[in-house]
Every structure is written in structure tokens, then in C-alpha cells.
Amino acid sequence: MSQETDTTGDAEVREGLEAVLMVADRPLTEDELSQLLEVDAALVSRVLHGLAAEYDGEPDPATAGFGARRGFQLRRVGGGWRIGARQEHRELVSRFVLEGQTAKLSAAAMETLAIIAYRQPVSRARIASIRGVNADGVVRTLMTRGLIEQVDTDEVTGAGLFGTTPVLLERLGVDSLDELPDLSPLLPGVENLDDVLPSL
């Protein structure tokens, strides 16, 4: 009877974990999930590992069976757990996101995104000074796409300062901004923005 109760509890926890992880916008730790579901962390850990194995098509002792490998996976990343597309399907998913549901980014948006990536945290005024045109519309577009976000506020002017999000790194296929290529190939003729631009 105890085993049946445990199985029932596991099933409820499995469903809860899947529901939360499917909508989470960041990796969630076992402690966070344990507190959210109000169950023991050891149970959460056991179920998470079982789900990961199930999605990989491996036998799951909790269900005494295994099925086909899924197109998505559950894995530990960034100190927590997250559901995402498998690495081998990144190109397909990127093509769908960038060319299917949404239009490609305009040249102005790409230019603004490059400025933010290399100069962050950066204000709209600084972006406008680099591009020579108002950047409000483009910044809003990039925020809507989840590629940038306001990360700070300038203590002097009160202006919002923008930086890139993990979504951009994920789409570029890099782990950190340190892996971005040198600036000059992207903005020819500008070898050092600090020498060219005044501080705003």
C-alpha cells in the first residue's frame, strides 16, 4: 500500500514538475521546485532524474518502462533544471523562431543589438549617438523578442540601461559574451568605440 501511495505521489509530482518547467523562463533549482510543490527535495530530485531518463528514452524505474526519445530534454544547466530542445535540433528550432512565426530582424535591429551586446549596459541615448538615429522603436522590438532587457538605471540621468538576455546567447550558441567575435568585423572602421565616442 505504501508503494502504491508513493507511486501516486510521484505521478502528481511528475505532472507538477512538467507543468512548471514547461513555462519556466530560467533554470529552476531542486530547492525552488521542492518549495513550490511543497514536497521533499529528495522526491523532487528522484522524479527529475526519472523524467530526464524518460525523455532520453532510457528505462525509468518509477514507471517500469521506457519509450522513444523525445525531441526535447530535461537537463541541469545554470545551476538548475530546464526543459529545452535537443542540441541536434537547434538549427530547426532557430529557423522556426526566426523565420517562421516571426519576421527576421531588420538591419537597424541587428545593428542596435550588436551595439547593446558590445557596449552593455547602454542607454537609448548612447545607442542613438552611435547609430545617428532614434533607437526607441528598435529597442522596443528587441525587448519584445526577449533579446534585450533593462538591466540597470543610470544614477545621474535616471535613464534605463539595457543589456542582452540569456535568450540571445542561446540563439547565438555561446555560453557567455566573452565568446562573441571581435567588434571590428561587425562594425567596420570602428576599432575602438571608447576612442570614438564620448561618454553619455
C-alpha positions as CSV (number, residue, x, y, z in Angstrom):
1,M,0.0,0.0,0.0
2,S,2.9,2.3,0.9
3,Q,4.5,1.6,-2.6
4,E,1.2,2.5,-4.3
5,T,0.9,5.7,-2.3
6,D,4.5,6.6,-3.3
7,T,3.7,5.9,-6.9
8,T,0.6,8.1,-6.8
9,G,2.7,10.9,-5.1
10,D,5.4,10.5,-7.7
11,A,2.8,10.9,-10.5
12,E,1.5,14.1,-9.0
13,V,4.9,15.5,-8.6
14,R,5.9,14.5,-12.1
15,E,2.9,16.3,-13.5
16,G,3.6,19.4,-11.4
17,L,7.2,19.5,-12.4
18,E,6.5,19.2,-16.0
19,A,3.8,21.9,-15.9
20,V,6.2,24.3,-14.1
21,L,9.3,23.5,-16.2
22,M,7.4,23.9,-19.5
23,V,6.7,27.5,-18.7
24,A,9.8,28.5,-16.7
25,D,11.9,31.2,-18.3
26,R,15.0,30.2,-16.4
27,P,16.6,27.1,-14.8
28,L,14.9,26.2,-11.5
29,T,16.8,24.6,-8.7
30,E,15.6,21.5,-6.8
31,D,15.1,23.6,-3.7
32,E,12.9,26.0,-5.6
33,L,10.8,23.2,-7.1
34,S,10.6,21.5,-3.7
35,Q,9.2,24.6,-2.0
36,L,6.9,25.3,-4.9
37,L,5.4,21.8,-4.9
38,E,5.6,21.6,-1.1
39,V,7.3,18.2,-1.2
40,D,10.6,16.7,0.0
41,A,13.7,17.8,-2.1
42,A,14.8,14.1,-2.3
43,L,11.5,13.2,-4.0
44,V,11.9,16.1,-6.5
45,S,15.4,15.1,-7.3
46,R,14.4,11.5,-7.9
47,V,11.5,12.5,-10.1
48,L,13.6,15.0,-12.1
49,H,16.2,12.3,-12.8
50,G,13.4,9.9,-13.8
51,L,11.9,12.5,-16.2
52,A,15.3,13.2,-17.7
53,A,15.9,9.5,-18.3
54,E,12.4,9.1,-19.8
55,Y,12.8,12.0,-22.2
56,D,16.1,10.4,-23.3
57,G,14.3,7.1,-24.0
58,E,16.1,5.3,-21.1
59,P,14.3,2.9,-18.7
60,D,12.6,4.7,-15.8
61,P,12.4,2.5,-12.6
62,A,9.5,4.6,-11.4
63,T,7.3,3.6,-14.4
64,A,9.0,0.3,-15.1
65,G,9.2,1.1,-18.8
66,F,10.7,3.3,-21.4
67,G,9.7,4.8,-24.7
68,A,11.1,6.7,-27.7
69,R,13.5,9.5,-27.1
70,R,11.8,12.9,-27.2
71,G,12.7,15.9,-29.3
72,F,13.2,17.9,-26.0
73,Q,15.2,17.1,-23.0
74,L,15.4,17.9,-19.3
75,R,18.8,18.8,-18.1
76,R,20.8,20.6,-15.5
77,V,22.0,23.9,-16.7
78,G,23.0,27.1,-15.0
79,G,22.6,25.6,-11.5
80,G,19.1,24.3,-12.1
81,W,16.8,22.2,-14.3
82,R,15.3,23.3,-17.6
83,I,13.3,21.7,-20.4
84,G,14.6,22.6,-23.9
85,A,15.1,21.4,-27.4
86,R,17.9,18.9,-28.0
87,Q,21.1,20.3,-29.3
88,E,20.8,18.5,-32.6
89,H,17.5,20.3,-33.3
90,R,18.8,23.8,-32.5
91,E,19.0,24.8,-36.2
92,L,15.5,23.6,-36.9
93,V,14.1,25.4,-33.8
94,S,16.1,28.6,-34.6
95,R,14.8,28.6,-38.2
96,F,11.2,28.3,-36.9
97,V,11.6,31.0,-34.4
98,L,13.5,33.5,-36.6
99,E,11.8,32.8,-39.9
100,G,8.6,31.0,-39.2
101,Q,6.5,32.7,-36.6
102,T,8.3,36.0,-36.6
103,A,9.9,38.2,-39.2
104,K,13.6,38.4,-39.5
105,L,15.3,41.3,-37.6
106,S,15.8,44.4,-39.7
107,A,19.3,45.7,-40.4
108,A,18.6,48.5,-37.9
109,A,17.6,46.0,-35.2
110,M,20.7,43.9,-35.9
111,E,22.9,46.9,-35.7
112,T,21.3,48.0,-32.4
113,L,21.6,44.5,-31.0
114,A,25.3,44.5,-31.8
115,I,25.8,47.8,-30.1
116,I,24.0,46.6,-27.0
117,A,25.8,43.3,-26.9
118,Y,29.3,45.0,-27.1
119,R,28.6,48.2,-25.0
120,Q,26.2,47.0,-22.3
121,P,24.9,48.3,-20.1
122,V,24.0,51.1,-22.5
123,S,21.3,53.8,-22.6
124,R,19.0,54.6,-25.5
125,A,20.8,58.0,-25.9
126,R,24.1,56.2,-26.3
127,I,22.7,53.8,-28.9
128,A,21.2,56.8,-30.8
129,S,24.5,58.6,-30.7
130,I,26.3,55.6,-32.2
131,R,23.6,54.9,-34.9
132,G,22.8,58.5,-35.5
133,V,19.0,57.9,-35.3
134,N,16.4,57.5,-32.6
135,A,16.5,54.0,-31.2
136,D,13.3,53.8,-29.2
137,G,11.3,51.7,-31.7
138,V,14.1,49.3,-32.3
139,V,14.8,48.8,-28.6
140,R,11.1,48.1,-28.0
141,T,11.2,45.4,-30.8
142,L,14.3,43.8,-29.3
143,M,12.7,43.7,-25.8
144,T,9.5,42.2,-27.3
145,R,11.7,39.4,-28.9
146,G,13.3,38.8,-25.5
147,L,16.8,39.5,-26.8
148,I,17.5,42.5,-24.5
149,E,16.2,43.8,-21.2
150,Q,16.7,46.8,-18.9
151,V,19.4,45.7,-16.5
152,D,20.0,49.0,-14.6
153,T,19.3,52.7,-14.3
154,D,21.8,55.5,-14.7
155,E,22.3,57.1,-11.3
156,V,22.8,60.5,-12.8
157,T,20.2,60.8,-15.6
158,G,17.8,58.1,-14.5
159,A,17.8,56.6,-18.0
160,G,17.3,52.9,-18.4
161,L,20.4,50.9,-19.2
162,F,20.0,47.9,-21.5
163,G,21.8,44.6,-21.8
164,T,21.4,41.3,-23.6
165,T,19.4,38.3,-22.2
166,P,20.3,34.6,-22.0
167,V,17.9,34.1,-24.9
168,L,20.4,35.9,-27.2
169,L,23.3,33.8,-26.0
170,E,21.2,30.7,-26.6
171,R,20.3,31.7,-30.1
172,L,23.9,32.6,-30.9
173,G,25.1,29.3,-29.5
174,V,27.5,30.8,-27.0
175,D,27.8,30.4,-23.2
176,S,28.9,34.0,-22.4
177,L,29.5,37.4,-24.0
178,D,33.2,36.6,-23.9
179,E,32.7,34.3,-26.8
180,L,31.4,37.0,-29.1
181,P,33.8,37.7,-32.1
182,D,35.9,40.9,-32.3
183,L,33.9,44.1,-32.8
184,S,35.6,45.4,-36.0
185,P,34.3,42.8,-38.4
186,L,30.7,43.6,-37.3
187,L,31.2,47.4,-37.4
188,P,33.9,48.0,-40.0
189,G,36.0,51.1,-39.4
190,V,35.3,51.3,-35.7
191,E,38.3,49.8,-34.0
192,N,37.6,51.1,-30.5
193,L,34.3,52.7,-29.6
194,D,35.8,54.2,-26.4
195,D,38.2,56.3,-28.5
196,V,35.5,57.3,-31.0
197,L,32.5,58.1,-28.7
198,P,32.2,60.4,-25.8
199,S,30.7,59.1,-22.6
200,L,27.0,60.0,-22.3
